[in-house]
Amino acid sequence: MPEILPVTKDNWRALTKLKVREDQRNFVATNTYSIAEAQFGDDVEGEGHWDMFPYGIYDGDTPVGFLMIAYNYNAPRFQGYILRLMVDEKFQGKGFGKFAMNWTLEKYRADDRVKMVAISYEPENEAARQLYASLGFVETGEIVDEEALAVLSL
Ligand SMILES: CC(C)(COP(=O)(O)OP(=O)(O)OC[C@H]1O[C@@H](n2cnc3c(N)ncnc32)[C@H](O)[C@@H]1OP(=O)(O)O)[C@@H](O)C(=O)NCCC(=O)NCCS
C-alpha cells in the first residue's frame, strides 16, 4: 500500500527531486515552489485565508509523488482545495495518483466543516480530468488562472 506522509525537515529535499514528464511541465508547479508556498498559505478576496499542507506520496521508502491540500473553513463555496498533485514520471500509471486522491477525499470527508472540495487543471490535461471525474468532480464551467474548475460535494 502506498503511504502519504507530511513534508518535514527530513524528506523535503528528496521530494524536490521528483519530476513530471517534459510535456507535463505546465500542468503543475515544481514541488520546490509548492513547499515554499505552503509556508505562508494565501489570502483570497471574499474567501479569507487558506492554510496549505504539503505531503509526499510514498511506495515503501521511495518517494513517488507530491500532494498539497488546502483548508479554509470560512470560504463560502468550497472549504477544501486540492492544490497540487503530481506523480514522478517514472511512477505514473501505477495507481499512486488515484490513491492520493482517495486519501485526500477521505480526510476531507472526516471533517464536517468541509462541505465542498475544489480542484483545477489545465483544460488539455486529459489524465487529470479523467481521474477527477471518476471520483465525482464536476466542472463548473469557470476558468480560474487558465485552469478548469471542478467541484465535489461531500
Ligand atoms: C495526473 C497524475 C497525477 C495521475 O497520477 P497517476 O499515478 O499517473 O495515475 P493513476 O495510475 O493513479 O491513474 C488514475 C486515473 O488517472 C487517469 N489517467 C492516468 N493516466 C492517464 C492517461 N495517460 N490518459 C488518460 N487518463 C489517465 C485514469 O482515469 C486513471 O484511472 P484508471 O487507471 O482507472 O483508468 C499524473 O499523471 C501526473 O503527475 N501528471 C502530471 C502532473 C499533473 O498533471 N498533475 C495534475 C495537475 S491538476
The ligand as an ORCA input file, in Angstrom:
! r2SCAN-3c Opt
* xyz 0 1
  C      -2.367     13.165    -13.270
  C      -1.470     12.266    -12.432
  C      -1.305     12.862    -11.035
  C      -2.138     10.888    -12.314
  O      -1.380     10.069    -11.467
  P      -1.022      8.550    -11.889
  O      -0.430      7.892    -10.698
  O      -0.211      8.574    -13.119
  O      -2.487      7.989    -12.217
  P      -3.124      6.608    -11.768
  O      -2.239      5.478    -12.204
  O      -3.479      6.657    -10.329
  O      -4.433      6.607    -12.666
  C      -5.622      7.162    -12.162
  C      -6.541      7.599    -13.267
  O      -5.984      8.713    -13.957
  C      -6.394      8.671    -15.317
  N      -5.185      8.585    -16.129
  C      -3.903      8.359    -15.702
  N      -3.056      8.403    -16.738
  C      -3.797      8.648    -17.830
  C      -3.501      8.834    -19.199
  N      -2.247      8.749    -19.664
  N      -4.528      9.107    -20.050
  C      -5.789      9.198    -19.602
  N      -6.135      9.036    -18.291
  C      -5.149      8.766    -17.431
  C      -7.275      7.468    -15.472
  O      -8.603      7.885    -15.242
  C      -6.789      6.580    -14.349
  O      -7.775      5.704    -13.915
  P      -7.794      4.186    -14.478
  O      -6.445      3.630    -14.197
  O      -8.875      3.560    -13.668
  O      -8.084      4.324    -15.933
  C      -0.054     12.069    -13.078
  O      -0.228     11.571    -14.387
  C       0.785     13.322    -13.118
  O       1.554     13.598    -12.195
  N       0.681     14.108    -14.221
  C       1.492     15.308    -14.385
  C       1.135     16.387    -13.384
  C      -0.340     16.703    -13.414
  O      -0.940     16.822    -14.458
  N      -0.905     16.852    -12.209
  C      -2.291     17.217    -12.053
  C      -2.418     18.689    -12.057
  S      -4.080     19.214    -11.854
*
